[in-house]
Amino acid sequence: FMKLPTIENAQRLAVNTPPQEEESSK
């Protein structure tokens, strides 16, 4: 993860973890 840029790391995390917060808002 350290090798990958911050943007890539964030994107990977978002893909790994589903948008539960967004669903809760809905």
C-alpha positions in Angstrom: 0.0 0.0 0.0 2.8 2.3 0.8 4.2 1.9 -2.7 0.8 2.9 -4.2 -0.1 6.6 -4.2 -2.6 7.9 -1.7 -5.3 8.2 -4.3 -4.9 4.6 -5.4 -4.9 3.5 -1.7 -8.1 5.4 -1.0 -9.8 4.0 -4.1 -8.8 0.4 -3.2 -10.1 0.9 0.3 -13.4 2.2 -1.1 -13.7 -0.8 -3.4 -12.9 -3.2 -0.6 -15.4 -1.6 1.8 -18.9 -1.1 0.5 -20.5 2.4 0.8 -22.4 1.5 4.0 -22.5 5.2 5.1 -24.1 6.3 1.8 -26.8 3.6 2.1 -27.5 4.7 5.7 -28.0 8.2 4.5 -30.6 7.0 1.9 
